Amino acid sequence: MGGVTGLVLVGGFGTRLRPVTYTVPKQLIPVAGRPILYHALDLLPPEVDRIVLACGYKAEVFEAYLQANPYPRPVKLVRETTPLGTGGGLKNVASEATDPFYLLNGDVIAGFDLEPLSRTLTEEGGLGILGFVEVEDPSPYGVARFDPAGRVVEFVEKPSREAAPSRWINAGVSLWRREVLEAIPPGVAVSFEREILPGLLPRKVLGMRYRAWWEDAGTPARLLNAQALLFDHPRTDRLPAPSRLDGARVLPPIAVGAGSSGEGATVGRYVTLGRNVKLRRGARVENSVVLDAAEIGPGALVKDSVLGPGVVVAPDERLVGVCRALEDPGQKA
Ligand code: GTP
């Protein structure tokens, strides 16, 4: 089977990953050697032969990246001129949707198989089906309650912990009949989860409760956890990223971009280095992501951190749990 479109939302500002997202959009930050987006796209089943990115913020960076590093399946970019939110962003790419179509948040990292969504929607009927995962604290997410047959009967976006109807949260993956798009007003900013989804429930929306690993790479800590999960669950159909760093002490798993060097440094576990990163003698990097052309000074420590392109870490400096970039308007304020 083929001919299904995957619509992917990547237009958010990624505010929780500032200042790095002032230059690199969240979905293009590499984890375990590849951009978050490419790991997310891997979730789309083989029947998806066309991917459409609903872009807004930093659309030109996506365009340049995709051109230089093509994803194995065709990817088209559609730009929003003003941010339309998750509902408006979806509506803006409505003409690209097949019936049914997959809808994916571009920052979902998971060990899911999405094919059961298609099987269940075909067998049981309904307007759509969303994937859910169970978490300890559901309050930062969209939370659902189900009837015994697995139909979603309540959906609340970011409830208080006490008001959450369950601990099952929207995993950011779903499959919809095309007619869902008629419920979204055109040309205006709308949140799909807050303003559209609750009103769709009477028309039968199903839930698929997954028990596999999952992470939304939206904060520095979660992004690093997503990276560790990806390293620990490598896909069998992808070659592992190159993990050599000549002259360095390597504690696998790590992923190293072209042109990076680390003579006399220590790297790992769970580290991604972008391209042309320089680790000086005695530097140590652990559980971190260090983007292109960054330089870690001699004897410095970088741990549990995300460093943007070109960041320079001073000799013997200790960075633990930081998210840092060259361009940081927040610092000037
Ligand atoms: P934060 O600002 O840190 O909350 O991150 P975010 O902007 O990515 O927001 P959030 O994680 O809630 O967004 C969920 C998904 O929807 C992400 O994949 C976003 O890129 C995407 N998204 C959010 N707002 C828009 C928008 O206005 N347009 C489009 N096309 N996508 C959006």
py3Dmol code that shows the C-alpha trace and the ligand (Angstrom):
import py3Dmol

protein = """\
ATOM      1  CA  MET A   1       0.000   0.000   0.000  1.00  0.00           C
ATOM      2  CA  GLY A   2       1.166   3.550  -0.607  1.00  0.00           C
ATOM      3  CA  GLY A   3      -0.041   7.013  -1.282  1.00  0.00           C
ATOM      4  CA  VAL A   4      -0.557   8.259   2.263  1.00  0.00           C
ATOM      5  CA  THR A   5       0.661  11.706   3.312  1.00  0.00           C
ATOM      6  CA  GLY A   6       2.350  12.474   6.607  1.00  0.00           C
ATOM      7  CA  LEU A   7       1.760  16.048   7.747  1.00  0.00           C
ATOM      8  CA  VAL A   8       4.358  17.174  10.254  1.00  0.00           C
ATOM      9  CA  LEU A   9       4.160  20.254  12.478  1.00  0.00           C
ATOM     10  CA  VAL A  10       7.521  21.975  12.884  1.00  0.00           C
ATOM     11  CA  GLY A  11       6.552  25.637  13.062  1.00  0.00           C
ATOM     12  CA  GLY A  12       6.890  26.280  16.806  1.00  0.00           C
ATOM     13  CA  PHE A  13       9.420  28.608  18.419  1.00  0.00           C
ATOM     14  CA  GLY A  14      10.928  25.983  20.719  1.00  0.00           C
ATOM     15  CA  THR A  15      11.025  28.532  23.538  1.00  0.00           C
ATOM     16  CA  ARG A  16      11.954  25.967  26.155  1.00  0.00           C
ATOM     17  CA  LEU A  17      15.185  25.242  24.285  1.00  0.00           C
ATOM     18  CA  ARG A  18      16.296  28.847  24.027  1.00  0.00           C
ATOM     19  CA  PRO A  19      18.866  30.205  23.472  1.00  0.00           C
ATOM     20  CA  VAL A  20      19.929  27.325  21.161  1.00  0.00           C
ATOM     21  CA  THR A  21      16.657  27.620  19.189  1.00  0.00           C
ATOM     22  CA  TYR A  22      17.389  31.272  18.356  1.00  0.00           C
ATOM     23  CA  THR A  23      19.676  29.870  15.648  1.00  0.00           C
ATOM     24  CA  VAL A  24      18.733  26.188  15.219  1.00  0.00           C
ATOM     25  CA  PRO A  25      15.051  25.199  15.188  1.00  0.00           C
ATOM     26  CA  LYS A  26      14.284  22.511  17.777  1.00  0.00           C
ATOM     27  CA  GLN A  27      13.601  19.786  15.242  1.00  0.00           C
ATOM     28  CA  LEU A  28      17.008  20.243  13.607  1.00  0.00           C
ATOM     29  CA  ILE A  29      19.023  19.822  16.806  1.00  0.00           C
ATOM     30  CA  PRO A  30      20.851  16.517  16.372  1.00  0.00           C
ATOM     31  CA  VAL A  31      20.423  13.770  18.948  1.00  0.00           C
ATOM     32  CA  ALA A  32      22.168  10.413  18.614  1.00  0.00           C
ATOM     33  CA  GLY A  33      23.756  11.778  15.444  1.00  0.00           C
ATOM     34  CA  ARG A  34      20.633  12.867  13.517  1.00  0.00           C
ATOM     35  CA  PRO A  35      18.170  15.752  13.757  1.00  0.00           C
ATOM     36  CA  ILE A  36      15.223  15.192  16.076  1.00  0.00           C
ATOM     37  CA  LEU A  37      13.003  15.632  13.002  1.00  0.00           C
ATOM     38  CA  TYR A  38      14.552  12.710  11.117  1.00  0.00           C
ATOM     39  CA  HIS A  39      14.067  10.386  14.090  1.00  0.00           C
ATOM     40  CA  ALA A  40      10.432  11.549  14.255  1.00  0.00           C
ATOM     41  CA  LEU A  41       9.907  11.002  10.511  1.00  0.00           C
ATOM     42  CA  ASP A  42      11.239   7.449  10.873  1.00  0.00           C
ATOM     43  CA  LEU A  43       8.048   6.695  12.825  1.00  0.00           C
ATOM     44  CA  LEU A  44       5.875   7.178   9.729  1.00  0.00           C
ATOM     45  CA  PRO A  45       5.009   3.747   8.286  1.00  0.00           C
ATOM     46  CA  PRO A  46       6.286   2.707   4.837  1.00  0.00           C
ATOM     47  CA  GLU A  47       2.866   3.458   3.280  1.00  0.00           C
ATOM     48  CA  VAL A  48       3.672   7.147   3.833  1.00  0.00           C
ATOM     49  CA  ASP A  49       5.365   8.112   0.591  1.00  0.00           C
ATOM     50  CA  ARG A  50       5.036  11.876   0.885  1.00  0.00           C
ATOM     51  CA  ILE A  51       5.888  14.062   3.857  1.00  0.00           C
ATOM     52  CA  VAL A  52       4.806  17.676   4.205  1.00  0.00           C
ATOM     53  CA  LEU A  53       6.381  19.934   6.813  1.00  0.00           C
ATOM     54  CA  ALA A  54       4.160  22.709   8.163  1.00  0.00           C
ATOM     55  CA  CYS A  55       6.899  25.279   8.772  1.00  0.00           C
ATOM     56  CA  GLY A  56       6.876  28.761  10.191  1.00  0.00           C
ATOM     57  CA  TYR A  57       9.732  29.795  12.472  1.00  0.00           C
ATOM     58  CA  LYS A  58      13.083  29.408  10.693  1.00  0.00           C
ATOM     59  CA  ALA A  59      11.554  27.788   7.604  1.00  0.00           C
ATOM     60  CA  GLU A  60      14.626  28.798   5.589  1.00  0.00           C
ATOM     61  CA  VAL A  61      16.874  26.793   7.938  1.00  0.00           C
ATOM     62  CA  PHE A  62      14.750  23.683   7.349  1.00  0.00           C
ATOM     63  CA  GLU A  63      14.903  24.261   3.620  1.00  0.00           C
ATOM     64  CA  ALA A  64      18.684  24.558   3.553  1.00  0.00           C
ATOM     65  CA  TYR A  65      19.150  21.543   5.828  1.00  0.00           C
ATOM     66  CA  LEU A  66      16.852  19.283   3.818  1.00  0.00           C
ATOM     67  CA  GLN A  67      18.536  20.275   0.613  1.00  0.00           C
ATOM     68  CA  ALA A  68      22.015  19.507   1.949  1.00  0.00           C
ATOM     69  CA  ASN A  69      20.964  16.361   3.857  1.00  0.00           C
ATOM     70  CA  PRO A  70      17.945  14.823   2.112  1.00  0.00           C
ATOM     71  CA  TYR A  71      15.654  12.562   4.124  1.00  0.00           C
ATOM     72  CA  PRO A  72      15.157   9.147   2.444  1.00  0.00           C
ATOM     73  CA  ARG A  73      11.511   9.928   1.544  1.00  0.00           C
ATOM     74  CA  PRO A  74      10.259  12.991  -0.384  1.00  0.00           C
ATOM     75  CA  VAL A  75       9.692  15.986   1.895  1.00  0.00           C
ATOM     76  CA  LYS A  76       7.862  19.160   0.888  1.00  0.00           C
ATOM     77  CA  LEU A  77       7.960  22.372   2.898  1.00  0.00           C
ATOM     78  CA  VAL A  78       4.980  24.675   3.297  1.00  0.00           C
ATOM     79  CA  ARG A  79       5.565  27.998   5.047  1.00  0.00           C
ATOM     80  CA  GLU A  80       3.231  29.984   7.245  1.00  0.00           C
ATOM     81  CA  THR A  81       3.696  33.717   6.980  1.00  0.00           C
ATOM     82  CA  THR A  82       2.388  34.212  10.521  1.00  0.00           C
ATOM     83  CA  PRO A  83       2.366  31.488  13.200  1.00  0.00           C
ATOM     84  CA  LEU A  84      -0.983  29.713  12.972  1.00  0.00           C
ATOM     85  CA  GLY A  85      -0.675  27.366  15.928  1.00  0.00           C
ATOM     86  CA  THR A  86      -1.082  23.603  15.646  1.00  0.00           C
ATOM     87  CA  GLY A  87      -4.630  23.775  14.190  1.00  0.00           C
ATOM     88  CA  GLY A  88      -4.013  26.657  11.805  1.00  0.00           C
ATOM     89  CA  GLY A  89      -0.707  25.084  10.749  1.00  0.00           C
ATOM     90  CA  LEU A  90      -2.540  21.865   9.914  1.00  0.00           C
ATOM     91  CA  LYS A  91      -5.262  23.745   8.008  1.00  0.00           C
ATOM     92  CA  ASN A  92      -2.583  25.569   6.041  1.00  0.00           C
ATOM     93  CA  VAL A  93      -1.405  22.233   4.562  1.00  0.00           C
ATOM     94  CA  ALA A  94      -4.940  20.810   4.127  1.00  0.00           C
ATOM     95  CA  SER A  95      -4.640  20.622   0.339  1.00  0.00           C
ATOM     96  CA  GLU A  96      -1.760  18.139   0.796  1.00  0.00           C
ATOM     97  CA  ALA A  97      -3.768  15.693   2.934  1.00  0.00           C
ATOM     98  CA  THR A  98      -4.783  12.257   1.690  1.00  0.00           C
ATOM     99  CA  ASP A  99      -7.686  10.321   3.223  1.00  0.00           C
ATOM    100  CA  PRO A 100      -6.595   9.253   5.749  1.00  0.00           C
ATOM    101  CA  PHE A 101      -3.425  11.201   6.620  1.00  0.00           C
ATOM    102  CA  TYR A 102      -0.915  10.964   9.450  1.00  0.00           C
ATOM    103  CA  LEU A 103      -0.296  13.966  11.669  1.00  0.00           C
ATOM    104  CA  LEU A 104       2.955  14.132  13.606  1.00  0.00           C
ATOM    105  CA  ASN A 105       4.622  16.604  15.914  1.00  0.00           C
ATOM    106  CA  GLY A 106       8.134  17.015  14.558  1.00  0.00           C
ATOM    107  CA  ASP A 107       9.773  16.458  17.934  1.00  0.00           C
ATOM    108  CA  VAL A 108       8.374  13.047  18.949  1.00  0.00           C
ATOM    109  CA  ILE A 109      10.990  10.468  19.817  1.00  0.00           C
ATOM    110  CA  ALA A 110       9.512   7.017  20.391  1.00  0.00           C
ATOM    111  CA  GLY A 111       9.725   3.286  19.901  1.00  0.00           C
ATOM    112  CA  PHE A 112       6.199   3.088  18.434  1.00  0.00           C
ATOM    113  CA  ASP A 113       4.825   1.171  15.543  1.00  0.00           C
ATOM    114  CA  LEU A 114       2.198   3.424  13.926  1.00  0.00           C
ATOM    115  CA  GLU A 115       0.681   0.746  11.699  1.00  0.00           C
ATOM    116  CA  PRO A 116      -1.900  -0.357  14.320  1.00  0.00           C
ATOM    117  CA  LEU A 117      -3.399   3.148  14.081  1.00  0.00           C
ATOM    118  CA  SER A 118      -4.384   2.489  10.487  1.00  0.00           C
ATOM    119  CA  ARG A 119      -5.689  -1.023  11.198  1.00  0.00           C
ATOM    120  CA  THR A 120      -7.791   0.145  14.141  1.00  0.00           C
ATOM    121  CA  LEU A 121      -9.256   3.172  12.387  1.00  0.00           C
ATOM    122  CA  THR A 122     -10.263   1.001   9.427  1.00  0.00           C
ATOM    123  CA  GLU A 123     -11.800  -1.685  11.637  1.00  0.00           C
ATOM    124  CA  GLU A 124     -13.580   0.523  14.142  1.00  0.00           C
ATOM    125  CA  GLY A 125     -14.368   3.601  12.078  1.00  0.00           C
ATOM    126  CA  GLY A 126     -14.344   7.145  13.397  1.00  0.00           C
ATOM    127  CA  LEU A 127     -12.843  10.491  12.577  1.00  0.00           C
ATOM    128  CA  GLY A 128      -9.345   9.740  13.769  1.00  0.00           C
ATOM    129  CA  ILE A 129      -7.086   7.920  16.192  1.00  0.00           C
ATOM    130  CA  LEU A 130      -4.379   9.359  18.438  1.00  0.00           C
ATOM    131  CA  GLY A 131      -1.475   7.647  20.159  1.00  0.00           C
ATOM    132  CA  PHE A 132      -1.205   8.060  23.946  1.00  0.00           C
ATOM    133  CA  VAL A 133       1.489   7.226  26.497  1.00  0.00           C
ATOM    134  CA  GLU A 134       1.242   7.031  30.274  1.00  0.00           C
ATOM    135  CA  VAL A 135       3.433   9.393  32.303  1.00  0.00           C
ATOM    136  CA  GLU A 136       3.945  10.189  35.966  1.00  0.00           C
ATOM    137  CA  ASP A 137       2.924  13.861  35.693  1.00  0.00           C
ATOM    138  CA  PRO A 138       0.512  14.524  32.803  1.00  0.00           C
ATOM    139  CA  SER A 139      -0.002  18.228  33.569  1.00  0.00           C
ATOM    140  CA  PRO A 140       2.338  19.670  30.869  1.00  0.00           C
ATOM    141  CA  TYR A 141       0.545  17.688  28.138  1.00  0.00           C
ATOM    142  CA  GLY A 142      -2.861  16.942  26.601  1.00  0.00           C
ATOM    143  CA  VAL A 143      -4.600  14.373  28.774  1.00  0.00           C
ATOM    144  CA  ALA A 144      -7.401  11.972  27.800  1.00  0.00           C
ATOM    145  CA  ARG A 145     -10.051   9.809  29.380  1.00  0.00           C
ATOM    146  CA  PHE A 146     -11.319   6.769  27.491  1.00  0.00           C
ATOM    147  CA  ASP A 147     -14.461   4.662  27.526  1.00  0.00           C
ATOM    148  CA  PRO A 148     -14.044   0.877  27.910  1.00  0.00           C
ATOM    149  CA  ALA A 149     -13.954   0.469  24.114  1.00  0.00           C
ATOM    150  CA  GLY A 150     -10.946   2.816  23.843  1.00  0.00           C
ATOM    151  CA  ARG A 151     -12.806   5.825  22.501  1.00  0.00           C
ATOM    152  CA  VAL A 152     -11.608   9.225  23.751  1.00  0.00           C
ATOM    153  CA  VAL A 153     -14.415  10.774  25.815  1.00  0.00           C
ATOM    154  CA  GLU A 154     -12.519  13.696  27.333  1.00  0.00           C
ATOM    155  CA  PHE A 155      -9.418  15.645  26.286  1.00  0.00           C
ATOM    156  CA  VAL A 156      -7.894  18.484  28.309  1.00  0.00           C
ATOM    157  CA  GLU A 157      -4.763  20.359  27.256  1.00  0.00           C
ATOM    158  CA  LYS A 158      -2.304  21.087  30.083  1.00  0.00           C
ATOM    159  CA  PRO A 159      -4.661  20.520  33.040  1.00  0.00           C
ATOM    160  CA  SER A 160      -3.572  21.041  36.624  1.00  0.00           C
ATOM    161  CA  ARG A 161      -2.262  17.854  38.177  1.00  0.00           C
ATOM    162  CA  GLU A 162      -5.440  17.473  40.243  1.00  0.00           C
ATOM    163  CA  ALA A 163      -7.761  18.105  37.278  1.00  0.00           C
ATOM    164  CA  ALA A 164      -6.059  15.643  34.904  1.00  0.00           C
ATOM    165  CA  PRO A 165      -8.613  12.979  33.903  1.00  0.00           C
ATOM    166  CA  SER A 166      -5.897  10.275  33.670  1.00  0.00           C
ATOM    167  CA  ARG A 167      -2.140   9.912  33.228  1.00  0.00           C
ATOM    168  CA  TRP A 168      -2.457   9.106  29.510  1.00  0.00           C
ATOM    169  CA  ILE A 169      -1.089  11.914  27.366  1.00  0.00           C
ATOM    170  CA  ASN A 170      -1.161  12.811  23.688  1.00  0.00           C
ATOM    171  CA  ALA A 171       2.030  11.315  22.233  1.00  0.00           C
ATOM    172  CA  GLY A 172       1.972  13.641  19.201  1.00  0.00           C
ATOM    173  CA  VAL A 173       1.139  10.946  16.621  1.00  0.00           C
ATOM    174  CA  SER A 174      -2.271  10.506  15.008  1.00  0.00           C
ATOM    175  CA  LEU A 175      -4.152   9.381  11.910  1.00  0.00           C
ATOM    176  CA  TRP A 176      -7.187  11.307  10.624  1.00  0.00           C
ATOM    177  CA  ARG A 177      -9.915  11.134   8.046  1.00  0.00           C
ATOM    178  CA  ARG A 178      -9.591  14.047   5.704  1.00  0.00           C
ATOM    179  CA  GLU A 179     -12.947  15.497   6.802  1.00  0.00           C
ATOM    180  CA  VAL A 180     -11.420  16.566  10.121  1.00  0.00           C
ATOM    181  CA  LEU A 181      -9.887  19.498   8.258  1.00  0.00           C
ATOM    182  CA  GLU A 182     -13.352  21.000   7.726  1.00  0.00           C
ATOM    183  CA  ALA A 183     -13.576  21.610  11.481  1.00  0.00           C
ATOM    184  CA  ILE A 184     -10.642  24.079  11.423  1.00  0.00           C
ATOM    185  CA  PRO A 185     -11.290  27.697  10.390  1.00  0.00           C
ATOM    186  CA  PRO A 186      -8.923  28.903   7.622  1.00  0.00           C
ATOM    187  CA  GLY A 187      -6.336  31.644   7.945  1.00  0.00           C
ATOM    188  CA  VAL A 188      -6.449  32.128  11.716  1.00  0.00           C
ATOM    189  CA  ALA A 189      -4.262  30.976  14.589  1.00  0.00           C
ATOM    190  CA  VAL A 190      -5.897  28.002  16.321  1.00  0.00           C
ATOM    191  CA  SER A 191      -4.681  25.406  18.772  1.00  0.00           C
ATOM    192  CA  PHE A 192      -5.766  21.987  17.512  1.00  0.00           C
ATOM    193  CA  GLU A 193      -5.536  20.457  20.974  1.00  0.00           C
ATOM    194  CA  ARG A 194      -7.367  23.221  22.844  1.00  0.00           C
ATOM    195  CA  GLU A 195      -9.890  24.554  20.335  1.00  0.00           C
ATOM    196  CA  ILE A 196     -10.603  21.770  17.853  1.00  0.00           C
ATOM    197  CA  LEU A 197     -10.038  18.322  19.347  1.00  0.00           C
ATOM    198  CA  PRO A 198     -12.523  18.525  22.274  1.00  0.00           C
ATOM    199  CA  GLY A 199     -15.316  19.391  19.826  1.00  0.00           C
ATOM    200  CA  LEU A 200     -14.483  16.384  17.634  1.00  0.00           C
ATOM    201  CA  LEU A 201     -14.965  13.775  20.347  1.00  0.00           C
ATOM    202  CA  PRO A 202     -18.736  13.266  19.783  1.00  0.00           C
ATOM    203  CA  ARG A 203     -17.853  12.291  16.208  1.00  0.00           C
ATOM    204  CA  LYS A 204     -15.762   9.324  17.468  1.00  0.00           C
ATOM    205  CA  VAL A 205     -12.078   9.783  18.086  1.00  0.00           C
ATOM    206  CA  LEU A 206     -10.148   6.667  19.118  1.00  0.00           C
ATOM    207  CA  GLY A 207      -7.116   6.297  21.358  1.00  0.00           C
ATOM    208  CA  MET A 208      -4.233   3.849  20.966  1.00  0.00           C
ATOM    209  CA  ARG A 209      -2.505   3.387  24.298  1.00  0.00           C
ATOM    210  CA  TYR A 210       1.173   2.615  23.717  1.00  0.00           C
ATOM    211  CA  ARG A 211       3.457   1.081  26.301  1.00  0.00           C
ATOM    212  CA  ALA A 212       6.691   1.646  24.359  1.00  0.00           C
ATOM    213  CA  TRP A 213       9.372   4.232  25.256  1.00  0.00           C
ATOM    214  CA  TRP A 214       8.591   7.815  24.324  1.00  0.00           C
ATOM    215  CA  GLU A 215       9.945  11.311  24.893  1.00  0.00           C
ATOM    216  CA  ASP A 216       9.059  14.778  23.675  1.00  0.00           C
ATOM    217  CA  ALA A 217      12.372  16.496  23.108  1.00  0.00           C
ATOM    218  CA  GLY A 218      11.022  19.898  24.176  1.00  0.00           C
ATOM    219  CA  THR A 219      13.308  20.829  27.077  1.00  0.00           C
ATOM    220  CA  PRO A 220      17.083  20.355  27.485  1.00  0.00           C
ATOM    221  CA  ALA A 221      16.638  17.527  30.014  1.00  0.00           C
ATOM    222  CA  ARG A 222      14.030  15.763  27.888  1.00  0.00           C
ATOM    223  CA  LEU A 223      16.096  16.208  24.741  1.00  0.00           C
ATOM    224  CA  LEU A 224      19.033  14.508  26.449  1.00  0.00           C
ATOM    225  CA  ASN A 225      16.786  11.742  27.711  1.00  0.00           C
ATOM    226  CA  ALA A 226      15.459  11.291  24.166  1.00  0.00           C
ATOM    227  CA  GLN A 227      19.044  11.007  22.965  1.00  0.00           C
ATOM    228  CA  ALA A 228      19.857   8.315  25.542  1.00  0.00           C
ATOM    229  CA  LEU A 229      16.697   6.388  24.569  1.00  0.00           C
ATOM    230  CA  LEU A 230      17.645   6.547  20.891  1.00  0.00           C
ATOM    231  CA  PHE A 231      21.181   5.379  21.568  1.00  0.00           C
ATOM    232  CA  ASP A 232      19.829   2.528  23.691  1.00  0.00           C
ATOM    233  CA  HIS A 233      17.244   1.463  21.072  1.00  0.00           C
ATOM    234  CA  PRO A 234      19.036   1.712  17.736  1.00  0.00           C
ATOM    235  CA  ARG A 235      16.909   0.952  14.694  1.00  0.00           C
ATOM    236  CA  THR A 236      17.988  -2.096  12.786  1.00  0.00           C
ATOM    237  CA  ASP A 237      17.304  -0.438   9.431  1.00  0.00           C
ATOM    238  CA  ARG A 238      19.675   2.485   9.941  1.00  0.00           C
ATOM    239  CA  LEU A 239      23.439   2.350   9.985  1.00  0.00           C
ATOM    240  CA  PRO A 240      24.845   3.537  13.294  1.00  0.00           C
ATOM    241  CA  ALA A 241      26.356   7.015  13.199  1.00  0.00           C
ATOM    242  CA  PRO A 242      30.158   7.066  13.040  1.00  0.00           C
ATOM    243  CA  SER A 243      31.535   7.048  16.540  1.00  0.00           C
ATOM    244  CA  ARG A 244      35.288   7.406  16.098  1.00  0.00           C
ATOM    245  CA  LEU A 245      37.219  10.287  17.496  1.00  0.00           C
ATOM    246  CA  ASP A 246      40.919   9.740  16.894  1.00  0.00           C
ATOM    247  CA  GLY A 247      43.146  10.090  19.919  1.00  0.00           C
ATOM    248  CA  ALA A 248      40.222  10.543  22.327  1.00  0.00           C
ATOM    249  CA  ARG A 249      39.020   8.270  25.093  1.00  0.00           C
ATOM    250  CA  VAL A 250      35.568   7.219  23.902  1.00  0.00           C
ATOM    251  CA  LEU A 251      32.855   5.857  26.171  1.00  0.00           C
ATOM    252  CA  PRO A 252      30.144   4.616  23.785  1.00  0.00           C
ATOM    253  CA  PRO A 253      27.549   5.329  22.638  1.00  0.00           C
ATOM    254  CA  ILE A 254      28.521   8.572  20.922  1.00  0.00           C
ATOM    255  CA  ALA A 255      27.939  10.114  17.484  1.00  0.00           C
ATOM    256  CA  VAL A 256      30.534  12.335  15.858  1.00  0.00           C
ATOM    257  CA  GLY A 257      30.054  14.683  12.896  1.00  0.00           C
ATOM    258  CA  ALA A 258      32.562  15.142  10.088  1.00  0.00           C
ATOM    259  CA  GLY A 259      35.660  17.177  10.852  1.00  0.00           C
ATOM    260  CA  SER A 260      35.453  16.983  14.650  1.00  0.00           C
ATOM    261  CA  SER A 261      38.585  16.345  16.673  1.00  0.00           C
ATOM    262  CA  GLY A 262      39.382  15.407  20.240  1.00  0.00           C
ATOM    263  CA  GLU A 263      42.996  14.395  20.728  1.00  0.00           C
ATOM    264  CA  GLY A 264      43.485  13.747  24.460  1.00  0.00           C
ATOM    265  CA  ALA A 265      39.829  14.435  25.347  1.00  0.00           C
ATOM    266  CA  THR A 266      37.212  12.120  26.882  1.00  0.00           C
ATOM    267  CA  VAL A 267      33.803  11.755  25.232  1.00  0.00           C
ATOM    268  CA  GLY A 268      30.734   9.782  26.372  1.00  0.00           C
ATOM    269  CA  ARG A 269      28.481   8.237  27.253  1.00  0.00           C
ATOM    270  CA  TYR A 270      25.521   9.630  25.290  1.00  0.00           C
ATOM    271  CA  VAL A 271      27.150  12.433  23.350  1.00  0.00           C
ATOM    272  CA  THR A 272      26.483  13.921  19.937  1.00  0.00           C
ATOM    273  CA  LEU A 273      29.130  16.174  18.443  1.00  0.00           C
ATOM    274  CA  GLY A 274      28.162  18.161  15.335  1.00  0.00           C
ATOM    275  CA  ARG A 275      30.591  18.942  12.523  1.00  0.00           C
ATOM    276  CA  ASN A 276      33.982  20.540  13.134  1.00  0.00           C
ATOM    277  CA  VAL A 277      33.702  20.497  16.912  1.00  0.00           C
ATOM    278  CA  LYS A 278      37.062  20.884  18.630  1.00  0.00           C
ATOM    279  CA  LEU A 279      37.705  19.240  21.987  1.00  0.00           C
ATOM    280  CA  ARG A 280      41.020  20.294  23.446  1.00  0.00           C
ATOM    281  CA  ARG A 281      43.315  18.058  25.472  1.00  0.00           C
ATOM    282  CA  GLY A 282      41.829  17.035  28.826  1.00  0.00           C
ATOM    283  CA  ALA A 283      38.326  18.250  27.905  1.00  0.00           C
ATOM    284  CA  ARG A 284      35.462  15.960  28.926  1.00  0.00           C
ATOM    285  CA  VAL A 285      31.989  15.791  27.403  1.00  0.00           C
ATOM    286  CA  GLU A 286      29.290  13.574  28.849  1.00  0.00           C
ATOM    287  CA  ASN A 287      25.514  13.187  28.195  1.00  0.00           C
ATOM    288  CA  SER A 288      25.410  16.272  25.988  1.00  0.00           C
ATOM    289  CA  VAL A 289      24.805  17.647  22.519  1.00  0.00           C
ATOM    290  CA  VAL A 290      27.481  19.979  21.113  1.00  0.00           C
ATOM    291  CA  LEU A 291      26.657  21.629  17.795  1.00  0.00           C
ATOM    292  CA  ASP A 292      28.826  22.527  14.819  1.00  0.00           C
ATOM    293  CA  ALA A 293      32.115  24.364  15.251  1.00  0.00           C
ATOM    294  CA  ALA A 294      31.885  24.595  19.033  1.00  0.00           C
ATOM    295  CA  GLU A 295      35.175  24.519  20.904  1.00  0.00           C
ATOM    296  CA  ILE A 296      35.674  22.956  24.330  1.00  0.00           C
ATOM    297  CA  GLY A 297      38.809  24.311  25.999  1.00  0.00           C
ATOM    298  CA  PRO A 298      41.543  22.220  27.605  1.00  0.00           C
ATOM    299  CA  GLY A 299      40.478  20.632  30.886  1.00  0.00           C
ATOM    300  CA  ALA A 300      36.871  21.869  30.562  1.00  0.00           C
ATOM    301  CA  LEU A 301      33.863  19.733  31.528  1.00  0.00           C
ATOM    302  CA  VAL A 302      30.556  19.723  29.620  1.00  0.00           C
ATOM    303  CA  LYS A 303      27.921  17.504  31.183  1.00  0.00           C
ATOM    304  CA  ASP A 304      24.104  17.206  30.769  1.00  0.00           C
ATOM    305  CA  SER A 305      24.220  20.214  28.449  1.00  0.00           C
ATOM    306  CA  VAL A 306      23.142  21.442  25.019  1.00  0.00           C
ATOM    307  CA  LEU A 307      25.589  23.831  23.325  1.00  0.00           C
ATOM    308  CA  GLY A 308      24.708  25.734  20.151  1.00  0.00           C
ATOM    309  CA  PRO A 309      26.908  26.228  17.064  1.00  0.00           C
ATOM    310  CA  GLY A 310      30.194  28.002  17.638  1.00  0.00           C
ATOM    311  CA  VAL A 311      29.988  28.122  21.432  1.00  0.00           C
ATOM    312  CA  VAL A 312      33.413  28.420  23.039  1.00  0.00           C
ATOM    313  CA  VAL A 313      33.971  26.872  26.462  1.00  0.00           C
ATOM    314  CA  ALA A 314      36.920  28.365  28.333  1.00  0.00           C
ATOM    315  CA  PRO A 315      39.835  26.274  29.627  1.00  0.00           C
ATOM    316  CA  ASP A 316      38.869  24.387  32.807  1.00  0.00           C
ATOM    317  CA  GLU A 317      35.313  25.806  32.714  1.00  0.00           C
ATOM    318  CA  ARG A 318      32.634  23.484  34.142  1.00  0.00           C
ATOM    319  CA  LEU A 319      29.256  23.467  32.427  1.00  0.00           C
ATOM    320  CA  VAL A 320      26.701  21.150  33.987  1.00  0.00           C
ATOM    321  CA  GLY A 321      23.027  21.205  32.977  1.00  0.00           C
ATOM    322  CA  VAL A 322      23.231  24.292  30.749  1.00  0.00           C
ATOM    323  CA  CYS A 323      21.667  25.266  27.439  1.00  0.00           C
ATOM    324  CA  ARG A 324      23.968  27.844  25.847  1.00  0.00           C
ATOM    325  CA  ALA A 325      24.334  29.577  22.481  1.00  0.00           C
ATOM    326  CA  LEU A 326      26.367  32.347  20.897  1.00  0.00           C
ATOM    327  CA  GLU A 327      23.285  34.392  20.105  1.00  0.00           C
ATOM    328  CA  ASP A 328      21.304  34.938  23.285  1.00  0.00           C
ATOM    329  CA  PRO A 329      19.082  38.031  23.283  1.00  0.00           C
ATOM    330  CA  GLY A 330      17.841  36.995  26.747  1.00  0.00           C
ATOM    331  CA  GLN A 331      21.295  37.700  28.184  1.00  0.00           C
ATOM    332  CA  LYS A 332      21.256  41.305  26.996  1.00  0.00           C
ATOM    333  CA  ALA A 333      17.938  42.105  28.642  1.00  0.00           C
TER     334      ALA A 333
END
"""
ligand_1 = """\
32
GTP
P 7.842 25.563 23.131
O 7.828 26.974 22.630
O 9.089 25.270 23.904
O 6.589 25.155 23.841
O 7.966 24.582 21.859
P 7.070 24.495 20.536
O 6.991 25.815 19.887
O 7.641 23.415 19.671
O 5.637 24.096 21.064
P 5.013 22.652 21.247
O 6.071 21.677 21.629
O 3.838 22.754 22.128
O 4.479 22.348 19.772
C 4.071 21.070 19.355
C 4.412 20.887 17.883
O 3.672 21.817 17.085
C 5.873 21.156 17.587
O 6.303 20.195 16.627
C 5.878 22.570 17.041
O 6.937 22.820 16.151
C 4.531 22.646 16.343
N 3.965 24.011 16.332
C 3.717 24.818 17.404
N 3.205 25.990 17.017
C 3.108 25.942 15.650
C 2.652 26.878 14.653
O 2.250 28.009 14.922
N 2.709 26.451 13.338
C 3.165 25.220 12.989
N 3.194 24.891 11.696
N 3.620 24.327 13.908
C 3.590 24.680 15.211
"""
view = py3Dmol.view(width=600, height=400)
view.addModel(protein, "pdb")
view.setStyle({"model": 0}, {"cartoon": {"style": "trace"}})
view.addModel(ligand_1, "xyz")
view.setStyle({"model": 1}, {"stick": {}})
view.zoomTo()
view.show()
